[in-house]
Amino acid sequence: MMNLLDAARFSREGPVKTEIAQTAGSNIALVCLEQGQVIPPHPEPYAVAFVVLEGEGVITSGLKEHTVTPLHLVPVGEDEDRGIRCTQRMILLGIRDDV
């Protein structure tokens, strides 16, 4: 068992990704961003679903931008652009297809 908020780590240097679990079909990570930090949109060869645990921002999914707050879920397909722009300190859960 793990308290996800206790596992959150932040850095003024940039976003922090912490791998927290792997299963046969998925990889689960916490992604933490300070206000103003950005992960620019970029494609990846796997699908992912982002769940916002805390904070606010904008998540890019393919060609769409979604304004998000806690408990929003944003799925992104395989090879689609994904990115995150933080407007209020964020903690996200990223659940991706295992590659």
Z-matrix of the N, CA and C atoms (Angstrom, degrees):
N
C 1 1.445
C 2 1.521 1 108.85
N 3 1.322 2 116.03 1 146.58
C 4 1.459 3 120.89 2 -178.16
C 5 1.525 4 109.79 3 -146.90
N 6 1.312 5 116.18 4 136.16
C 7 1.459 6 121.06 5 170.59
C 8 1.527 7 106.54 6 -86.62
N 9 1.318 8 116.79 7 112.09
C 10 1.463 9 121.03 8 -175.01
C 11 1.523 10 112.92 9 -61.59
N 12 1.316 11 117.42 10 -36.20
C 13 1.462 12 119.50 11 -179.20
C 14 1.527 13 111.21 12 -68.84
N 15 1.336 14 117.47 13 -32.06
C 16 1.470 15 120.62 14 176.56
C 17 1.526 16 111.61 15 -69.23
N 18 1.329 17 117.11 16 -25.66
C 19 1.466 18 121.94 17 -178.56
C 20 1.533 19 112.54 18 -84.51
N 21 1.330 20 117.57 19 -7.79
C 22 1.468 21 121.12 20 -177.42
C 23 1.524 22 111.05 21 -66.62
N 24 1.329 23 116.07 22 136.83
C 25 1.465 24 123.81 23 177.65
C 26 1.511 25 108.85 24 -131.53
N 27 1.333 26 116.63 25 137.24
C 28 1.457 27 122.47 26 -178.63
C 29 1.518 28 110.32 27 -123.68
N 30 1.330 29 116.14 28 156.32
C 31 1.452 30 121.67 29 175.83
C 32 1.525 31 108.92 30 -145.27
N 33 1.310 32 116.66 31 139.67
C 34 1.467 33 120.55 32 174.59
C 35 1.524 34 110.61 33 -70.81
N 36 1.339 35 116.21 34 -16.66
C 37 1.466 36 121.61 35 -179.54
C 38 1.523 37 112.10 36 -71.42
N 39 1.331 38 117.23 37 -28.54
C 40 1.462 39 120.87 38 -178.23
C 41 1.514 40 110.66 39 160.13
N 42 1.335 41 116.34 40 179.85
C 43 1.466 42 121.19 41 -179.94
C 44 1.524 43 111.30 42 -57.35
N 45 1.342 44 115.27 43 148.96
C 46 1.467 45 121.52 44 179.15
C 47 1.523 46 108.68 45 -120.05
N 48 1.327 47 115.25 46 125.57
C 49 1.463 48 121.50 47 176.27
C 50 1.513 49 108.06 48 -110.09
N 51 1.338 50 117.13 49 125.68
C 52 1.456 51 122.84 50 -179.79
C 53 1.521 52 109.06 51 -121.96
N 54 1.320 53 116.59 52 116.36
C 55 1.466 54 120.94 53 176.67
C 56 1.527 55 107.76 54 -69.49
N 57 1.343 56 116.57 55 129.94
C 58 1.469 57 117.89 56 -178.28
C 59 1.516 58 113.86 57 -119.54
N 60 1.344 59 118.29 58 -21.05
C 61 1.465 60 119.15 59 179.04
C 62 1.523 61 109.90 60 -163.86
N 63 1.330 62 114.50 61 149.63
C 64 1.453 63 121.04 62 173.68
C 65 1.513 64 108.33 63 -132.75
N 66 1.323 65 115.25 64 140.79
C 67 1.456 66 121.00 65 173.31
C 68 1.518 67 106.78 66 -125.99
N 69 1.309 68 117.03 67 -178.96
C 70 1.462 69 120.51 68 -179.94
C 71 1.531 70 111.75 69 -62.72
N 72 1.326 71 117.77 70 -25.18
C 73 1.457 72 119.80 71 -175.37
C 74 1.505 73 116.44 72 -119.49
N 75 1.329 74 117.93 73 -3.36
C 76 1.463 75 118.32 74 -176.74
C 77 1.523 76 111.55 75 -151.64
N 78 1.313 77 113.82 76 162.22
C 79 1.462 78 122.57 77 174.93
C 80 1.526 79 105.86 78 -125.93
N 81 1.326 80 118.21 79 131.67
C 82 1.459 81 121.87 80 -175.66
C 83 1.523 82 108.83 81 -119.15
N 84 1.340 83 115.15 82 130.42
C 85 1.463 84 120.33 83 -178.03
C 86 1.526 85 110.06 84 -137.62
N 87 1.331 86 115.01 85 153.08
C 88 1.458 87 121.06 86 168.58
C 89 1.518 88 107.03 87 -95.06
N 90 1.312 89 115.93 88 135.80
C 91 1.459 90 121.73 89 176.03
C 92 1.525 91 106.39 90 -120.42
N 93 1.339 92 116.51 91 121.88
C 94 1.459 93 121.33 92 -175.15
C 95 1.525 94 109.65 93 -121.99
N 96 1.332 95 115.69 94 130.97
C 97 1.457 96 121.20 95 -179.40
C 98 1.519 97 109.92 96 -131.80
N 99 1.316 98 115.46 97 138.32
C 100 1.457 99 121.62 98 171.47
C 101 1.527 100 108.56 99 -80.66
N 102 1.319 101 116.64 100 158.98
C 103 1.456 102 121.52 101 178.33
C 104 1.534 103 109.60 102 -52.22
N 105 1.327 104 115.87 103 132.39
C 106 1.451 105 121.77 104 177.95
C 107 1.522 106 114.51 105 90.55
N 108 1.328 107 118.14 106 -13.54
C 109 1.466 108 119.48 107 179.14
C 110 1.528 109 110.89 108 -76.78
N 111 1.334 110 114.41 109 151.72
C 112 1.463 111 120.61 110 -174.79
C 113 1.526 112 109.69 111 -137.78
N 114 1.307 113 115.89 112 139.63
C 115 1.455 114 122.80 113 163.43
C 116 1.524 115 104.24 114 -109.33
N 117 1.342 116 117.97 115 107.36
C 118 1.465 117 120.45 116 -175.39
C 119 1.527 118 111.61 117 -61.45
N 120 1.339 119 116.71 118 147.46
C 121 1.462 120 119.77 119 177.53
C 122 1.533 121 111.16 120 -56.23
N 123 1.328 122 114.77 121 134.06
C 124 1.457 123 121.95 122 -179.87
C 125 1.521 124 108.22 123 -157.32
N 126 1.333 125 117.90 124 149.91
C 127 1.466 126 119.83 125 177.66
C 128 1.522 127 111.28 126 -82.95
N 129 1.312 128 116.33 127 153.71
C 130 1.464 129 122.99 128 173.51
C 131 1.531 130 107.16 129 -137.47
N 132 1.336 131 117.50 130 152.44
C 133 1.469 132 120.58 131 -176.20
C 134 1.534 133 113.98 132 -83.71
N 135 1.316 134 117.47 133 31.00
C 136 1.458 135 121.39 134 178.96
C 137 1.527 136 109.34 135 -151.05
N 138 1.332 137 115.73 136 156.12
C 139 1.465 138 121.36 137 174.74
C 140 1.521 139 108.57 138 -82.75
N 141 1.325 140 115.81 139 153.45
C 142 1.463 141 121.59 140 178.57
C 143 1.524 142 108.56 141 -147.11
N 144 1.318 143 115.84 142 151.78
C 145 1.470 144 121.52 143 171.21
C 146 1.524 145 106.39 144 -123.42
N 147 1.340 146 115.65 145 128.28
C 148 1.459 147 121.35 146 176.67
C 149 1.515 148 109.02 147 -102.08
N 150 1.339 149 116.77 148 132.01
C 151 1.454 150 122.97 149 174.56
C 152 1.526 151 106.84 150 -117.91
N 153 1.326 152 116.34 151 122.27
C 154 1.465 153 120.73 152 179.93
C 155 1.526 154 108.38 153 -81.81
N 156 1.334 155 115.85 154 119.34
C 157 1.465 156 120.56 155 177.88
C 158 1.520 157 111.27 156 -91.81
N 159 1.344 158 116.22 157 -40.48
C 160 1.467 159 122.02 158 178.17
C 161 1.517 160 108.71 159 -145.54
N 162 1.336 161 116.19 160 154.05
C 163 1.454 162 122.08 161 172.43
C 164 1.514 163 114.49 162 91.88
N 165 1.339 164 113.38 163 -171.32
C 166 1.463 165 120.73 164 -177.40
C 167 1.513 166 109.51 165 -144.45
N 168 1.322 167 114.89 166 154.12
C 169 1.453 168 119.36 167 177.37
C 170 1.505 169 111.55 168 174.39
N 171 1.329 170 114.46 169 -158.43
C 172 1.457 171 122.23 170 -179.80
C 173 1.523 172 107.52 171 -129.86
N 174 1.340 173 116.00 172 128.47
C 175 1.457 174 121.29 173 176.07
C 176 1.519 175 108.32 174 -112.12
N 177 1.333 176 115.26 175 129.02
C 178 1.461 177 121.00 176 175.44
C 179 1.524 178 108.45 177 -88.37
N 180 1.325 179 115.62 178 132.82
C 181 1.461 180 122.99 179 176.08
C 182 1.517 181 106.78 180 -133.53
N 183 1.343 182 116.02 181 103.06
C 184 1.457 183 119.10 182 -175.45
C 185 1.518 184 109.56 183 66.58
N 186 1.317 185 116.90 184 -122.57
C 187 1.465 186 122.09 185 -179.75
C 188 1.522 187 112.74 186 -96.71
N 189 1.339 188 117.45 187 0.67
C 190 1.461 189 121.21 188 -176.88
C 191 1.519 190 111.69 189 -105.08
N 192 1.337 191 115.18 190 147.54
C 193 1.462 192 121.65 191 172.28
C 194 1.517 193 108.10 192 -112.75
N 195 1.329 194 116.03 193 132.69
C 196 1.464 195 121.99 194 -177.82
C 197 1.523 196 109.70 195 -118.25
N 198 1.325 197 116.96 196 122.04
C 199 1.460 198 120.95 197 172.63
C 200 1.522 199 106.80 198 -75.94
N 201 1.341 200 116.51 199 126.30
C 202 1.459 201 120.15 200 -172.63
C 203 1.525 202 112.12 201 -126.11
N 204 1.316 203 114.50 202 152.39
C 205 1.463 204 124.95 203 174.94
C 206 1.528 205 106.36 204 -137.08
N 207 1.339 206 118.65 205 176.98
C 208 1.459 207 119.76 206 -177.63
C 209 1.533 208 114.08 207 -51.91
N 210 1.322 209 113.28 208 139.23
C 211 1.459 210 126.52 209 177.32
C 212 1.526 211 113.98 210 77.07
N 213 1.337 212 117.81 211 8.68
C 214 1.460 213 119.92 212 171.02
C 215 1.525 214 109.32 213 -79.10
N 216 1.326 215 115.31 214 145.63
C 217 1.456 216 123.13 215 177.85
C 218 1.527 217 107.89 216 -120.21
N 219 1.344 218 116.15 217 130.42
C 220 1.465 219 120.89 218 178.86
C 221 1.526 220 108.26 219 -128.07
N 222 1.347 221 117.28 220 110.95
C 223 1.459 222 119.64 221 175.55
C 224 1.534 223 110.32 222 -85.51
N 225 1.334 224 116.13 223 146.70
C 226 1.453 225 122.32 224 177.25
C 227 1.527 226 106.89 225 -132.47
N 228 1.321 227 116.29 226 129.47
C 229 1.455 228 120.68 227 -177.56
C 230 1.524 229 113.91 228 -77.19
N 231 1.301 230 115.26 229 164.45
C 232 1.464 231 122.91 230 176.06
C 233 1.525 232 110.07 231 -56.04
N 234 1.323 233 117.18 232 134.64
C 235 1.466 234 125.20 233 178.81
C 236 1.528 235 114.03 234 67.73
N 237 1.325 236 118.77 235 5.80
C 238 1.463 237 121.28 236 175.95
C 239 1.520 238 109.92 237 -88.16
N 240 1.346 239 115.19 238 151.70
C 241 1.458 240 119.84 239 175.09
C 242 1.520 241 109.61 240 -63.76
N 243 1.335 242 114.34 241 141.58
C 244 1.461 243 121.57 242 172.57
C 245 1.519 244 107.45 243 -140.16
N 246 1.324 245 115.80 244 140.96
C 247 1.452 246 121.26 245 179.50
C 248 1.519 247 109.71 246 -159.73
N 249 1.332 248 115.73 247 163.13
C 250 1.465 249 120.97 248 -178.69
C 251 1.524 250 108.39 249 -138.05
N 252 1.321 251 115.79 250 132.01
C 253 1.471 252 122.54 251 173.58
C 254 1.524 253 106.94 252 -122.46
N 255 1.323 254 116.93 253 118.54
C 256 1.462 255 122.33 254 -173.91
C 257 1.524 256 111.16 255 -93.17
N 258 1.328 257 116.81 256 125.04
C 259 1.460 258 121.48 257 175.69
C 260 1.526 259 112.10 258 -105.62
N 261 1.336 260 116.70 259 -19.82
C 262 1.463 261 123.07 260 173.76
C 263 1.523 262 106.23 261 -145.70
N 264 1.315 263 118.36 262 129.78
C 265 1.471 264 123.91 263 -174.09
C 266 1.531 265 111.20 264 -29.60
N 267 1.337 266 116.11 265 124.91
C 268 1.464 267 121.83 266 -171.79
C 269 1.518 268 113.27 267 -120.27
N 270 1.326 269 113.19 268 145.49
C 271 1.463 270 122.37 269 167.49
C 272 1.517 271 105.88 270 -126.52
N 273 1.336 272 115.72 271 122.79
C 274 1.455 273 121.05 272 179.87
C 275 1.513 274 109.64 273 -123.65
N 276 1.313 275 115.15 274 149.93
C 277 1.446 276 121.66 275 170.78
C 278 1.529 277 105.89 276 -102.16
N 279 1.314 278 117.09 277 125.45
C 280 1.452 279 121.76 278 176.24
C 281 1.517 280 109.24 279 -109.19
N 282 1.324 281 116.93 280 121.15
C 283 1.448 282 121.97 281 -179.66
C 284 1.523 283 106.75 282 -117.23
N 285 1.342 284 116.33 283 111.28
C 286 1.459 285 119.27 284 -174.66
C 287 1.511 286 111.21 285 -117.70
N 288 1.335 287 113.47 286 154.23
C 289 1.454 288 119.18 287 171.71
C 290 1.514 289 108.43 288 -61.28
N 291 1.307 290 117.52 289 135.54
C 292 1.461 291 120.44 290 177.58
C 293 1.515 292 108.37 291 -71.09
N 294 1.320 293 115.29 292 131.32
C 295 1.468 294 120.06 293 -178.36
C 296 1.503 295 111.31 294 -104.12
